[in-house]
Amino acid sequence: MPASKRIVGVDKMRTWQRLGYKDREKVMDNVARHEDWKSCFSEVAPGLLLFARQWVQSAADAEDVVQEAFVKFWRRNHNIANRALLYAAVRSIALDSIRRDKRRARREATVFAETEPAAEPQFEWEDETQSALAAAVGSLPHDQREVLVLKIWNELTFSEISGALGISQNTAASRYRYALANLKKSLQPQ
């Protein structure tokens, strides 16, 4: 038998042995201990989805980003009370998703002469005020909109926002203040 086949066989055997020697009750206890992760996910997921939605093209992509971030967070046994780290994970994965999509688009552009533009999602607003507010929030610079969404809709503190975005608390507070001032300017009657 060639050496390469022996090595592959040994590796498979070692993996099988490692799995075979695990105490199954201990593994199940670990799963039971993490039942509060389910409740944490159901509590935090809507805010994470709104946060992720700023970068990705669709609600389904935002759900994928949040799920991936939450699974990575859980696998690394982070403390579920550390919301800033969870938001930072969502942001990082969303930005990775953007980079991956851009690389894929470049590859496809070289293969296909034309690329189809991505369709912007269309939302149904209940009244003209909601439509005006959505347009005003959408017109904010990305860094201000990011802080505004985290502060108002996700109810994060400036400390948590600074941890999630990798900026200082003062910068987060300034961006929030500028966002509110810009919203006030754009929503005032002329």
Secondary structure, 3 states (H helix, E strand, C coil): CCHHHHHHHHHHHHHHHHHHCCCHHHHHHHHHHCHHHHHHHHHHHHHHHHHHCCCCCCHHHHHHHHHHHHHHHHHCCCCCCCHHHHHHHHHHHHHHHHHHHHHHHHHHHHHCCCCCCCCCCCCCCCCHHHHHHHHHHHHCCHHHHHHHHHHHHCCCCHHHHHHHHCCCHHHHHHHHHHHHHHHHHHHCCC
